[in-house]
Amino acid sequence: MLPLFILAISLEYFLQNIPNVYSYKKDYLNKYSKEIQILILGNSHTYLGIDPIYFTQNTFNAGYVNQSLYYDFEILNKHKENLDELKIIVIPISYFSLWFSLLESEEYRRVKNYVIYHGLKANSIKDYSELLNSNFSYNMKRLSYYIRPKEEIECTKL
């Protein structure tokens, strides 16, 4: 069992260290939160619909696909101490966002991204693991990053 345990821990380590949108946004917030004047949160409506490049003030889009109001609040709460210049928070509110809970959706697998990459509270031990939230073949495909790096970051700099 020990070799399997070591293999699983190693795979988990390598999977969690592949750059992705969640880790990028966390790193950006950690590094530049003191300078952000407009923070955009929300689901795909803001993630895909609002481009910070068109703002004159220092703006960052921390929204992402299926990001619920719960995670918007948690991300804001985690970084509030460092948001010294924050003047405006943009959060989309729609019928969908009022009733949507990532925890109760078919997209529950995304919860681990907020736990692993943003350091937010987990609801299950499974939420701490990349391996336990995706099938084996998908994880092996992702690990090919270490052979032929292909970024999983699907967002612009801001």
Helices and strands as residue ranges (DSSP letters): H 2-16, H 21-32, E 38-40, H 44-49, G 52-54, E 59-61, H 69-79, G 80-82, E 88-90, H 95-99, G 102-104, G 108-110, H 111-118, G 125-128, G 131-133, H 136-143, G 144-146
